[in-house]
Amino acid sequence: MRNLVKDRFPQLKKARPISFQRKNKTLQSQKLCSTVCKSILSLEVRRRSRKAKDVKAFALAVELILADLMVSAGNKGSGWAYRSLCNDRFAGELVKAVTFKKVMELLKLAGYVEHVKGGNCSNSFHIAGGESKPFYPGLASRYRATKDLLAIACSLGIEPVDVSSHYYTKLPTNVLKLKAASSRWHATKARGQAMRIKDSIEVLELRNQVRQINQYLSQHTMEGAVFSGYYRSFNMGDDPNFNWDKGGRLYNPGDDSHQRLKKEDRLSSIKINNETACEIDVNASYLSIFYAIVGHSLPKKRDLYRVPGLHRKIVKAWITTAFGKGKFPTRWSVRAKAELTKEGICTAKLTMTEVGRRVCKAIPVMGFLPKSGITWGDLMFKESCAIISAMESLRDRYNIPAYSMHDGLIVPLSARDIAEKEVVQAFAKFGIECRVKVEI
């Protein structure tokens, strides 16, 4: 079994999320849903009948889950879909954890779904009573429609090549997410666990803001990528001083999201309202924000990452790592080295310490980082606020759709000049000087 999973690993890694955002669009998909629902219910053994509201919840769960499974089955790269089974991952979702697990149990029993269990990686260095965690997160559970399920779909007129046309994507209902701070054990980093969000006036305002953005953008068309609606994710929620001011980026989930495409693919394939798109990028966004926080103006050089004698990508990698740690890094991470090597950049004779020395000499403001107390969460929050402000201004003042790329925006080419100006002004509103460039 272990070897089987190992052989499938490349496909499992490319699995699409089960997001509960797709619903039946055609009579064929409705028929498939009712057929499957009747089939799995006939296998269920219960002492008591479900209440009316629970019957509706179960039927909705089958529809949403089946839609995600079918759309994933049409993915040539991987027919798999994934979903974490941790109860906290279902907070605010249309499908609750207990219902999801029950539906999947019945789908497997009926032979309609193939399942590869997710799990955590054990920490062999864990000591009972110590600070380290006994487990670190691994892959979430994977699911795939079986040949039997696909055969039923095919008999009803749903072919693998056009499966997506039988479903439509709803805007997300869970538009606000909160995570605890990530933890680290030597080179292993565990992402922060999802946290429950308590309702408040501020939470309501944040949710409404994202929903208004999603509602507006859903009225426009994007070709070459999929816009399924943003959620805004905040971090470090377990910090005693947390005040919805850590992280806060907008995320459009899915492998076919505009945020996941490589830049050259975005610029060559994306159209907005049938018009070629362009990208407004903020140059060295985090570094620009750091300059503002510590009270320094940007230097005259156009490229803030320019350091004599060092490749730009080495400088960027060091600064990114330093902001991530909140201190000067002393060694290359495996990931950073791999990415630089892939670019043909050798770091064998260049230590992180030496890079840091050169960077701080050319960019003296970085010397303030270790004692500043500024975290990547602070930088990301200010960046997200400025980007969202620019999106709202373009929407409200000019009726221009703008899509977040975290440190920039994708807009119709005809809006390039206005969008460039609005991004600069949005950052300035938060006391941040920035420089932008337009990619076409």
N, C-alpha and C positions, 0 to 999 in steps of 0.2 A: 504493500500500500504506500509506503514511504517513497519508493522509487517511482510509483505511478504519479504521485503528487509532484515529485521532483521534475519528471518529464513534462508535466503540464504547467510548471511554474511560469514560463514566459506568457502563456495565455491567461493564467490566473492573475498575473500582475496587471494585465490590460483590461480587467473586468470593469464594467460600468456600474455606477452606484444604483441601488434600488432607492429611488428618491421619493416615491409615492406622488409624483407630479403628472404622470401620464394617465389618461382616461380613454375609454372607448370613443371612437370617432365614427365608425361605420357599423352597418348592420352585421357584417361578418364578425367584427370584434365583439359585438354585443352577444352574438350567438355563441361564439367560442367561450365567452365568460360564463354564460348561463349553463352551457354544456358541462364545463369543468366544475362549476359550483355544485350542480346536481350530483355529478359523479363522486366528488370527494365527500359530500355530505352523506351519501349512501354508505360510506365506509366508517363514518363516525359513530361511536357508541357513547351515548349520554344518558345520565339518570334523569335529567330534567331538560325540558325544551328551553330554548333560548327565549329571552324576553324580546319583544318587538324591536326595541332599540339595538339590542345585541345582534339580531338577525340582520339589520341594516348595516351595522358596523362590520359584520363578517362578510357580507356581500361586497361592501365597498373595498375591504381589504383584498379580497380575491381579485376584483377588477384592477386595483392599483398595482398589486404584485404581479399579476399576469401580464399587464401592459409592459412593465419594466423587463420581465423575463423575455417576452416576445421581441421587444426592440433590441435587447442585448443579443438574442439569437440571430438577428439580422446583421450583426457586427462581424465583418469578415475577419478582423484581427483577433477577436475573442468572443465566443458566444456566452461568456460567463458574466454574471452580475454579482455584486457583493453588498453585504449589509452586516454591520456590527450587531451582535446580539445583546450587548450591554443595555440594561434597562434605561440608563441615562441618555442613550443615543436616540431614544424615541420620544423624549420630552418635546411637547409642542407639535408632534406629528399627527397626521390623520389616522395612522395605524398605530395602535399601542403594541408594546412588546409581546404581551401574552397572546394577542390575536395573531400577530405576525408568526410567532412560533407555532401556533396551532394550525394555521393555514399551510405553512411549509411542511409540517409533520404529515398532514393529509395529502398534500401534493406528492410527497415522497412515497407515501403508502400506495398511492394510486399509480405510481410509476411515471409521473409527469415531470418530476424534477430530480436532477442529479445534484448531490451536495458534497462539498469538501469542507470539512469543519475548519473553522478558524481557531486561533489559539494564541497564547502568549509564549514568549521565550523565557525559559527559566534562567535565573541568575545563579550560576554555580558558585559565585563568591558571596552569596547572601548569608549573613549571620543573624540568627534569631535575636531580636531585641536591638539590632543595629539600625542604622539610618537607611541602608540600601533596601531596595524593593526586591521581593522574592521573584517577581516576574516583570518582564517588559512587553509592551504590546507587539503582537505579530500581525499576520494577515487576518482581516475580518473573514467571516464565513462566506463561501462562494456557492452560487447556485446557477444551474443551467437547465434549460428546457430539454427534455429527452426527445428521442425520435418519435415516441408515441404521441407526445403533446404536439409536436410539429406536424405529424401526420394528420391529426384532428384539425389543426388550423388550416392545413393545405386543402383538406376535404371541404372546408367551409369557404375557400377562396382566398385565404391569406398565404401568399407566397413569400419565401424568405427575401426575395429581391425588393418587395414593396411593403414589407411588414410595417415600416414606420408610418406609411400613409393611412393605416387603420387606427392610429392613435394620435391624440393631440396632447400638447404639454400645457398643463395649468401653471399659473404663477404659484410660487411657493407660499405656504401659509406660515411656515416657521422661518421668519426673516431675521431673527436675532438669535445669535448663539454666544455662549460664554464658556470659556475654558479656564481651568486652573493653570498655574505656571507649570512649565515643563520641568522635568528633573533629569539629572545626568549622573551616570555612574561610569567614571573614567571616559572611554570613548563612546559609550552607549547613551543615547539620548531618548528619553521617553516623553512623548507629547502629553500635554496637560489633559486631564480628564474633563469631560463635559460636565457643566454645572447647571443646576436648575436656576431659572431666572424668576425672581420675585417681582410681581407687578408693582409699578410705581408710575408717577407722572412722567418721569424721565424715560423709563422703559417704553411707555406708550408713545411718546414723541419720537423715539428712535425707530420704533416699529413702523409708525405712520410715515416717517420720512422714506424708509426703504420701500414700503408698499407704493407710495406715490411715484417713486422713481421707476419701479417695475411696471406699474400701470401705464405710465406714459410711454416707456420704451416698447411695451407690448403692442402699441398702436402703430409701430413702425416695423419695417421688414429688414432683416439681416440675411444676406446670402453668403455662403462660404463658411459659415460657422453657425452655431446654435446659441441663441439667447433664451434661456429658460427661466430667467429671473434671478436677482441677486439675494443673498443673505449677507448680513453684516456680522462679522465674528470678532468678539473682544477677547482679550487674553488676561492672564494673571488675576482672574477673578477671586482667587483665594488670598490675595494681598490685603492686609487689614486696611490699607489706605486706598484701595481700589474705588474709583468713582466714575466708571465708564470712560476711562481715559487711557486705556492700554490696548494697542492693536486697533481694531475697528475697520479693517479693510472690507470692501465689497467683493464677494466671491460668486461667480457664476459656475456651478459645478458641472462636471461631465468632461469626458475626453474630447468631445467635439465643441467645447466652449471656446469662444474667441480668446479667452485668457490662456488657454493651453496650447494654442497654435504657435509655431515658430514665427518670428517676426516676418521672415520672407514670405511665408505662407499667408499670414494675415494680410500683408500689403498686396499680394497678388490675387487673392481669391475673395476677400470680403467686399461686399457691396452693401450700402445702406440706402434703402429706398431706391434701389436700382442705380445707385450712383457709386462710383469708385470711392473708396475710403482712404483716409490718411491718418497718421498717428502723430499726436502731439506728445513728445517725450520731455520729461523734466530731467535735465542733466544732473547726475549725481544727487538724486533727491534727498537721501538721508544725510549726506554730507552737507548739503545746502541748509537743511533744517538744523543740523548741529551747529553750524556757523551762527545761525540766528539765535539759538537758545543760549549760547555762551557769549552773545553780544558782540560778534565780529562781523564785519562786512565781507562779502565775497571778494577774493583776490581778482586782479585784472585778467589773469589767464583764462582763456575760454573754456578749456577742459580742466575741471577741478581735480581729475584723477591723474593729471600729467606729473610724473616724477622723473627727472633725468636719469637715464640708465636702467629704468625698470619698465617692463612691458605693462601697458595699461591694465590688462586683465589680472596681472599679479597684484598691482596696487589695489584694484577693486576688490579682489579676493581677500586681501589683508584687511581692508577697511570694513568690508561686510562681516568678516569674522570678528573683528574687534567690537563692532557695534552689537553683534549677537551675544558676545560674552560680557560686554561692559568693561572690558580690560584688554590689555595688549596680549594677543595670542603668542604662544612660544613654540608651537609646532604646527605643521600642516595637517589638516584633517585628511582622512582618506578620500573623502568626497571632493574636497578642493583640489587635491593633487590629481585625482582622476580626471576632473573636468579640465584642468590646465593641460595635462598630458594629451587629452583628446584634441585639444586645440594646437598641439605641437609645441607647447611651452614647457621647457624643462626646468624643474625646481631642485634638481639633485644637489647643486652646489650653492643653493640660496636658501638659507634658513629663514624661518619666520621672524626671528629676532633681528636679523640683518635687514630684512625687508622693512620691519617696523622702524628701525633706526633711520633708514633713508626716507621713509614716508613722513615721519615726524619732523625731519629736517626740512623737507620740501613743503609740508603742510603742517606748520607749527600748531594749528588749532587742535589737532588730534592729541596733542600732549595733555589737554585738559580732560580727556575721557576717563581715565581711571578714578579720578577723585570727583567727577561731576555727578555721579549717581544717576546719570541718564541711561535709560535702557532702550533696546530696540522697540519695545512696546510704546515708549513715549514718542519716538521718531515716527513709527508707523501711524500712531493716532493723529499726529499733526498732518501727516501726508494724506491720510484718508479724509480728514475734515476738509482740507483744501481741494482735493479732487472732487468730493461730493458737492462742495460749494460751487465749483466750476460747472458741474453737470446740471445743477439746479438753475444756475444763472443762464446757461445756454437754453435750457428748457423754457424758463419763465419769460425771458426777455426776447428770445429770438426764435423759439419753437424749433430748436436744433437738437436732434437726438445725439447724445454723447455716451459712449460706453467705457467704463473704467478698465484701465490696464494697470491699476495700482499706482504706478508712478507716471501715469499719462492717460490720454484719452484717445479713443478712436471716433472720428467724426466724418461726415461726408466731405469730400474734397473741396466743395464749394464753400465750406465753412471754416477752412483752415485759418484764415487771418483772424476771424472773430474768435475762434476757439483758442488760438495762440494767445491772444490778448486776455481772454477770460481766465485762462490758467494762471498767467503771471499775476493778474489782479487778485485771484482767489488766494494764492499763496501770500501775497502782500497783505491781504486782509488779516492774516494770522501772524503778521510781522516777519515774514520769511521772504528774502530775496531769492529768486530762482531764475535760471536760464533755460529756455526751451528750444527744441529743434523739431522741425516737421519732417517726418519720414513719409515718402510717397512710394 
